[in-house]
Amino acid sequence: MCNKCKGNFYITTPIYYPSAKLHIGHSYCTVATDAMARFKRLQGYNVMFLTGTDEHGQKIEDKAKEAGVTPKQYVDNIVEGPGGVLDLWKLMNISNDRFIRTTDDYHVEAIQKIFKKMYDNGDIYKGTYKGKYCKPCESFWTESQLIDGKCPDCGREVQDAEEEAYFFRLSKYADRVRDLLENTDYLEPRSRVNEMVNNFIKPGLEDLCVSRTSFTWGVPVDFDPGHVVYVWIDALFNYMTALGFENQAHNDLAEFWPADVHFVGKEIVRFHSIIWPAMLMSLDLPLPKKVFGHGWLNFNGEKMSKSRGNVVDPYVLAEHFGVDALRFFLLRTFPFGSDGNFTNEMLISTINVDLANDLGNLVSRTIAMAQKYFGEHLPAEQLSNPEMDDELVNLVATLRDRYEEQMEHFAFQNALAEIFKVISRANKYIDENAPWALAKDEANKPRLAKVLYNLLESIRVCAGLLLPFMPATSEEIMKRLGNPASDWDSLIGFGLLNPEVAAVAGPALFPRIDMEKELAVLEELSAQAKEPEEDPLPEPLPEITFDAFEKVEMTVVKVLACEAVKKSKKLLKFTLNDGSKEPRQILSGIAEFYKPEELVGKTLVAVTNLAPRKMMGQISSGMLLSAERGEKLNLIMLDDSVPAGSRLV
Ligand code: ME8
């Protein structure tokens, strides 16, 4: 640790599973972690901020096979390729100190040693795995853990699985883990403790299957070829291998372990609050000080996913609205511990109200007035008026304490609310003091100078505290104020700014967005981004004999006339030439797919030996053949050269 530092602070994000490009929901946790890491640096801590990618497992192996590349090529592209994870974090201004890939050699070797250690101490043993496996989640479940027979995490189908496997004695640590959860602040928010204890510990913790033999893309168990280490063991230990645990690649364990906090999404709290501490207990290692389970972001009330065509692509959003605005929106709008609903309207209105109106206007109005009334810099002669000034001055002077209190509890939304209370108060202070009126009389100049100074000093403190959220904006505002002090010590109290401050104007920090226009653009992008979802294949029918098939008479027919059936939205009435002398009448429920006039003259296929039946009071003698999948329907149409009455065989 450096002499001047307040202490060490180690913070992590979940390492991302690169099975698909990241969406804005994924960025949420990393942006929050970045804000926390920057806050701690601002306070004067020596920070280690780790993020990375979790690259093993069957899902990756399957995806690579589908794409016709090796698993390593597949993950390399998503992690390091253009528009990949590393590019995204660069774009989002993520200030991680380290990036781990679980395919890094040092990590793989360390995981092998860790697995062997737990095998040697008796906490990993060999047995047979019988149970259920959720492939997308890479999770094993017992029958009793399933919800309605499906994966309790994602609700998808699970498969039967049976194989020789290694097990970790999770059951042995049940009491110690329960004590950790119930009697310490290890897991937050507190509501997640009850969820873990009631859903997983009380029903009885079973030993955990920690190796697989049905695929190969994982860390091999070096003393038993054919087995690969369960992906969650591999993944969880990244938090320590990245610091040098069981490897020589790094050497920061003594400085940074145990971690101060792991930020994780709510669905992986179970892994971090039950399995992770149990494994650390098994190896007699210090436990992380805290796990914080944040909520999920939905989009327009639905789960985020690329296939839904939501504009949740962080690249698109950042290009349209700017990185800082996006970072700000994520942390200003949603309480970190709860779920939130992302909408484009909310994003635009937050930018317009908080950033364009409140912050942006405060900065541009104040600097414009300072330049207009005083030119290069404010004069040293300034006149206070406690009655007018004290409320704003006190609010600014004590802002850092209120902000810090919220930040220490990861309450980003509340910390920002404190800053924006000051920004609103400062805007009101402009109206109360009406600098434009003061400027009319030369005698008021010292008072006018003080009013503008108070505003510029308020802006400096707010911009300094906004740094963890909007690093580029904070820097830009400081630049306009002539780069005054903005370290932690300078952000408490009032009056540190040089009275003769030389403020420089610049373009609008956040231009106002035309809501209607921008929503239309996003709508268009959303439609383009939509990856069509395949309709599921229909259920197969039971087998029939050839005899049964031969009994179906399929005849080529020509449409002589076609009209809608009155009072029916679905039915069309066809008059058909089936090759016989008499025209045949068939009613078909396809009105939503075809206009009657476009079918006249077409050559179709009908089942002609179906018993006639009455529909809407009219006789239908047979059925027209069509192809159906999902919502789509196409009549079977033949080349018009095929004569009516031909039989399909
Ligand atoms: O879980 N809103 O990786 P992952 C908020 N590899 N957070 C979301 C989200 C949303 N809509 N969608 C995803 C893994 N996340 C493991 C972690 S750590 C040892 C291993 C969050 O790529 C999710 O909650 O599936 C998780 O915290 C993170 O993105 C990574 O998810």
Boltz pocket constraint, residues with backbone or C-beta under 6 A from the ligand:
constraints:
  - pocket:
      binder: B
      contacts: [[A, 13], [A, 14], [A, 15], [A, 16], [A, 17], [A, 18], [A, 24], [A, 25], [A, 26], [A, 28], [A, 29], [A, 54], [A, 232], [A, 235], [A, 236], [A, 238], [A, 263], [A, 264], [A, 265], [A, 266], [A, 267], [A, 268], [A, 295], [A, 296], [A, 297], [A, 298], [A, 304]]
      max_distance: 6.0
